[in-house]
Amino acid sequence: MDAPPHIIASLLRQLTTVIVGKDAQICDAVTCLLAGGHLLIEDVPGVGKTTLAHALARTFGLAFSRVQFTSDLMPSDLMGVSVYERQRQAFVFHPGPLFAQVLLADEINRASPKTQSALLEAMEEKQVSVEGETRRLPQPFFVIATQNPHDQLGTHALPESQLDRFLMRLSLGYPSRDAERTLLRGQDRRELLEHLPALLDARQLAELQAMVDQVSASDAVLDYLQDLLEATRNGQWFVQGLSPRAGLAVLRAAKARALIEGRRYVAPDDVAAILPQTTAHRLVATGISGRGAWEQVQAMVAATPLP
């Protein structure tokens, strides 16, 4: 396997051929998967959410399945069911699409809360309980979910407990004029996806994730992270602060970002750069400033001294 900077640069370069003009969001998405986290992509329809999810799964060389979440989707549609087979004279479990290395949960917030909550055990424990039996999911296991804005018809807000299981939430936004011209003149994105080669496999991904674990964080960086965590809890910026689990998630994402940058240590800028993506979906702004959670996190970072 190549040294991390080379293979990671190849990953990013390939993804930018499919998702044009969104280099920062692509880097964040790769950071999320290298950190072993689940990814939520939220935006209006048609800006490339599902395309990015497909491109990530193919580029990382992982077996994936796609589920279109709808209002009538049931938990058994995800996890699978046991069917009686006459030849065997026994019930045989038929695994659902959840049993894949990457689950592309398309428009996840169009399903009912009951179905959304069925993902919780899978996302946290990497296992599911079906018909009284615990079944392990493949390794690695990622959920890459797309979500439409809450004000669109037919959507349900995700429970806070499920939002907390996503390491990052990203938004692609509309393309720039130049990027959109490239899309208009270029090859159809679906055709590009069909011919997208795998640059990694599960073993190589595990090696990169092990390298993330080895990235060091100094006491000064940990002090800075704790200052930010405490700032979310003092009532000035947010209704309720971040949990210790969220702090661990931020640190792991910062380590993954440092590895992408070719470093084996976390810099304070790594923490500041990934904080909105890793925390805004877990927070509710106080409303005093009129800003949303994302903008409030950015304002809080700007007000917190760097070490």
C-alpha positions as CSV (number, residue, x, y, z in Angstrom):
1,M,0.0,0.0,0.0
2,D,1.3,3.5,-0.9
3,A,2.2,6.0,1.8
4,P,-1.0,7.7,3.1
5,P,-0.5,11.1,1.2
6,H,-0.3,9.3,-2.1
7,I,-3.3,7.0,-1.8
8,I,-5.4,9.8,-0.1
9,A,-4.6,12.2,-2.9
10,S,-5.7,9.6,-5.4
11,L,-9.0,9.1,-3.5
12,L,-9.7,12.9,-3.5
13,R,-8.7,13.4,-7.1
14,Q,-11.0,10.6,-8.3
15,L,-14.0,11.9,-6.3
16,T,-13.5,15.4,-7.7
17,T,-14.0,14.1,-11.2
18,V,-17.5,13.1,-10.3
19,I,-18.5,15.9,-7.9
20,V,-17.3,19.0,-9.5
21,G,-16.4,22.2,-7.5
22,K,-17.0,20.7,-4.1
23,D,-13.4,19.9,-3.0
24,A,-13.9,21.0,0.7
25,Q,-17.1,18.8,1.1
26,I,-15.3,15.8,-0.6
27,C,-12.4,16.2,1.8
28,D,-14.8,16.2,4.7
29,A,-16.6,13.1,3.5
30,V,-13.3,11.2,3.1
31,T,-12.3,12.4,6.6
32,C,-15.5,11.0,8.0
33,L,-15.0,7.5,6.5
34,L,-11.3,7.4,7.5
35,A,-12.4,8.2,11.0
36,G,-14.9,5.3,10.9
37,G,-17.9,7.4,11.2
38,H,-21.3,7.6,9.5
39,L,-22.1,10.4,7.2
40,L,-25.2,12.5,6.7
41,I,-25.5,14.7,3.6
42,E,-28.3,17.2,3.8
43,D,-29.5,19.5,0.9
44,V,-32.2,20.1,-1.6
45,P,-32.8,17.4,-4.3
46,G,-30.6,17.4,-7.3
47,V,-27.3,18.8,-6.1
48,G,-25.4,15.5,-6.0
49,K,-26.0,14.0,-2.6
50,T,-26.7,10.5,-3.8
51,T,-24.0,10.7,-6.5
52,L,-21.4,11.6,-3.8
53,A,-22.6,8.6,-1.7
54,H,-22.3,6.2,-4.6
55,A,-18.9,7.6,-5.6
56,L,-17.6,7.2,-2.0
57,A,-18.7,3.6,-1.8
58,R,-17.2,2.7,-5.2
59,T,-13.9,4.5,-4.6
60,F,-13.4,2.9,-1.3
61,G,-14.0,-0.5,-2.9
62,L,-16.8,-1.5,-0.4
63,A,-19.8,-3.7,-1.0
64,F,-22.8,-1.4,-0.8
65,S,-26.6,-1.5,-1.1
66,R,-29.0,1.4,-1.6
67,V,-32.4,1.8,0.0
68,Q,-34.8,4.4,-1.0
69,F,-36.5,5.4,2.3
70,T,-40.2,6.0,2.0
71,S,-43.1,6.5,4.4
72,D,-44.1,2.8,4.2
73,L,-40.6,1.3,4.6
74,M,-40.6,-1.2,7.5
75,P,-37.7,-2.2,9.8
76,S,-37.8,-5.7,8.3
77,D,-37.2,-4.2,4.9
78,L,-33.8,-3.1,6.1
79,M,-32.8,-6.0,8.4
80,G,-34.3,-9.0,6.6
81,V,-36.7,-11.8,7.5
82,S,-36.8,-15.5,8.1
83,V,-38.7,-17.5,5.4
84,Y,-39.8,-21.1,5.7
85,E,-38.0,-23.3,3.1
86,R,-39.8,-26.5,2.4
87,Q,-36.7,-28.3,1.2
88,R,-34.9,-27.6,4.4
89,Q,-38.0,-27.9,6.5
90,A,-36.8,-24.9,8.5
91,F,-36.9,-21.1,8.6
92,V,-34.0,-19.6,6.8
93,F,-32.9,-16.0,7.5
94,H,-32.7,-13.8,4.4
95,P,-30.5,-10.7,5.2
96,G,-31.8,-7.3,4.1
97,P,-29.8,-4.5,2.5
98,L,-28.5,-3.5,6.0
99,F,-26.0,-6.4,5.7
100,A,-23.5,-4.5,3.5
101,Q,-20.3,-2.6,4.1
102,V,-22.0,0.6,3.0
103,L,-25.7,1.3,3.3
104,L,-26.8,4.2,1.1
105,A,-29.9,5.4,2.9
106,D,-31.4,7.7,0.3
107,E,-33.8,10.4,1.7
108,I,-33.6,8.9,5.2
109,N,-36.0,11.4,6.6
110,R,-38.9,10.3,4.4
111,A,-39.2,7.2,6.5
112,S,-41.2,7.0,9.7
113,P,-39.5,7.4,13.0
114,K,-40.0,3.7,13.7
115,T,-37.9,2.7,10.7
116,Q,-35.3,5.4,11.4
117,S,-34.9,4.1,14.9
118,A,-34.2,0.6,13.5
119,L,-30.9,1.9,12.4
120,L,-29.7,2.9,15.8
121,E,-28.4,-0.4,17.0
122,A,-26.7,-1.0,13.6
123,M,-25.0,2.4,13.6
124,E,-23.7,2.2,17.2
125,E,-23.1,-1.5,17.8
126,K,-22.5,-2.8,14.3
127,Q,-25.0,-5.5,14.9
128,V,-28.8,-6.0,14.7
129,S,-31.2,-8.0,16.7
130,V,-33.6,-9.9,14.5
131,E,-36.2,-12.4,15.8
132,G,-34.4,-12.7,19.1
133,E,-31.0,-13.3,17.6
134,T,-28.1,-10.9,17.4
135,R,-26.4,-10.8,14.0
136,R,-23.1,-9.1,13.3
137,L,-22.9,-6.7,10.4
138,P,-20.0,-6.8,7.8
139,Q,-16.8,-5.0,8.6
140,P,-16.4,-2.1,8.0
141,F,-19.9,-0.9,8.2
142,F,-20.9,2.7,7.2
143,V,-24.2,4.4,6.8
144,I,-24.1,7.2,4.2
145,A,-27.4,8.9,4.4
146,T,-29.0,11.7,2.3
147,Q,-31.6,14.0,3.8
148,N,-33.9,16.6,2.3
149,P,-34.5,19.9,4.2
150,H,-37.1,19.5,7.0
151,D,-39.5,22.0,5.5
152,Q,-40.1,19.8,2.4
153,L,-43.3,17.8,2.2
154,G,-43.2,14.2,3.4
155,T,-40.2,14.5,5.6
156,H,-39.7,13.6,9.3
157,A,-37.1,15.1,11.6
158,L,-34.5,12.6,12.6
159,P,-34.5,11.8,16.4
160,E,-31.7,13.5,18.3
161,S,-30.3,10.1,19.3
162,Q,-29.9,9.1,15.7
163,L,-28.4,12.4,14.6
164,D,-25.8,11.9,17.3
165,R,-24.7,8.6,15.6
166,F,-23.6,10.5,12.5
167,L,-20.1,11.7,12.8
168,M,-20.6,14.4,10.3
169,R,-23.3,16.3,8.5
170,L,-22.5,18.0,5.2
171,S,-24.3,20.2,2.8
172,L,-23.2,20.4,-0.9
173,G,-25.1,23.5,-2.0
174,Y,-25.5,24.7,-5.5
175,P,-22.5,24.6,-7.8
176,S,-20.6,27.6,-8.9
177,R,-21.2,28.9,-12.4
178,D,-18.0,27.4,-13.8
179,A,-18.7,24.0,-12.0
180,E,-22.2,23.9,-13.4
181,R,-20.9,24.6,-16.9
182,T,-18.6,21.6,-16.5
183,L,-21.5,19.5,-15.5
184,L,-23.6,20.7,-18.5
185,R,-20.8,20.0,-21.0
186,G,-19.5,16.8,-19.4
187,Q,-20.4,13.2,-19.3
188,D,-23.5,12.0,-17.4
189,R,-22.7,11.4,-13.8
190,R,-24.4,8.0,-13.8
191,E,-22.1,6.8,-16.6
192,L,-19.1,8.1,-14.7
193,L,-20.1,6.1,-11.6
194,E,-20.5,2.9,-13.6
195,H,-16.8,3.1,-14.6
196,L,-15.4,4.4,-11.4
197,P,-12.6,2.1,-10.2
198,A,-12.0,1.0,-6.6
199,L,-8.9,2.5,-5.2
200,L,-9.0,0.7,-1.9
201,D,-10.4,-2.4,-0.4
202,A,-11.6,-3.2,3.1
203,R,-8.1,-4.3,4.3
204,Q,-6.4,-1.2,3.1
205,L,-9.1,1.0,4.6
206,A,-8.6,-0.8,7.9
207,E,-4.8,0.1,7.6
208,L,-5.6,3.8,7.1
209,Q,-8.0,3.8,10.0
210,A,-5.3,2.2,12.2
211,M,-3.0,5.1,11.1
212,V,-5.7,7.6,12.2
213,D,-5.6,5.9,15.7
214,Q,-1.8,6.6,15.8
215,V,-2.1,10.3,15.1
216,S,-1.1,12.1,18.3
217,A,-2.9,15.0,20.0
218,S,-0.9,17.2,22.4
219,D,-2.1,18.5,25.8
220,A,-2.4,21.9,24.2
221,V,-4.8,20.6,21.5
222,L,-6.8,18.7,24.1
223,D,-7.1,21.8,26.2
224,Y,-8.4,23.7,23.2
225,L,-10.9,21.0,22.4
226,Q,-12.1,21.0,26.0
227,D,-12.4,24.8,25.9
228,L,-14.7,24.5,22.9
229,L,-16.7,21.7,24.6
230,E,-17.2,23.8,27.7
231,A,-18.2,26.8,25.6
232,T,-21.1,24.8,24.1
233,R,-22.3,24.0,27.7
234,N,-22.2,27.5,29.3
235,G,-25.6,28.5,27.9
236,Q,-24.3,31.5,25.9
237,W,-24.3,29.8,22.5
238,F,-26.5,26.7,22.6
239,V,-29.5,25.4,24.5
240,Q,-27.7,22.2,25.5
241,G,-24.0,21.4,25.3
242,L,-22.0,18.7,23.6
243,S,-21.6,15.3,25.3
244,P,-18.3,13.5,26.0
245,R,-19.1,11.2,23.1
246,A,-19.3,14.2,20.8
247,G,-15.9,15.3,22.0
248,L,-14.4,12.0,21.2
249,A,-16.0,12.2,17.7
250,V,-14.5,15.6,17.1
251,L,-11.0,14.4,18.2
252,R,-11.2,11.3,15.9
253,A,-12.3,13.5,12.9
254,A,-9.5,15.9,13.7
255,K,-7.0,13.0,13.6
256,A,-8.3,11.9,10.3
257,R,-8.0,15.4,8.9
258,A,-4.4,15.6,10.1
259,L,-3.6,12.3,8.3
260,I,-5.1,13.6,5.1
261,E,-2.9,16.7,5.4
262,G,0.1,14.3,5.7
263,R,0.7,14.9,9.5
264,R,0.9,12.4,12.4
265,Y,-0.2,15.0,14.9
266,V,-3.3,17.1,15.4
267,A,-3.1,20.9,15.0
268,P,-5.6,23.3,16.6
269,D,-6.6,24.3,13.1
270,D,-7.7,20.7,12.5
271,V,-10.2,20.9,15.4
272,A,-11.5,24.3,14.3
273,A,-11.9,23.2,10.7
274,I,-14.0,20.1,11.4
275,L,-16.0,21.4,14.3
276,P,-19.1,22.7,12.4
277,Q,-19.4,19.5,10.4
278,T,-19.1,17.3,13.5
279,T,-21.2,19.2,16.0
280,A,-23.8,21.5,14.4
281,H,-26.3,18.7,13.9
282,R,-26.0,17.9,17.6
283,L,-26.7,21.4,18.8
284,V,-29.6,23.9,18.9
285,A,-28.6,27.6,18.9
286,T,-30.0,29.8,21.7
287,G,-31.8,32.0,19.2
288,I,-30.5,35.2,20.7
289,S,-28.3,36.0,17.7
290,G,-30.7,34.7,15.1
291,R,-28.1,32.4,13.7
292,G,-28.4,28.7,13.0
293,A,-26.3,26.0,14.7
294,W,-23.7,25.9,12.0
295,E,-23.1,29.7,12.0
296,Q,-23.2,29.7,15.8
297,V,-20.5,27.1,16.0
298,Q,-18.3,29.2,13.6
299,A,-18.9,32.2,15.8
300,M,-18.0,30.3,18.9
301,V,-14.8,29.0,17.3
302,A,-13.9,32.6,16.4
303,A,-14.4,33.7,20.0
304,T,-12.4,30.9,21.5
305,P,-8.6,31.7,21.7
306,L,-6.3,29.3,19.9
307,P,-3.5,27.7,22.1
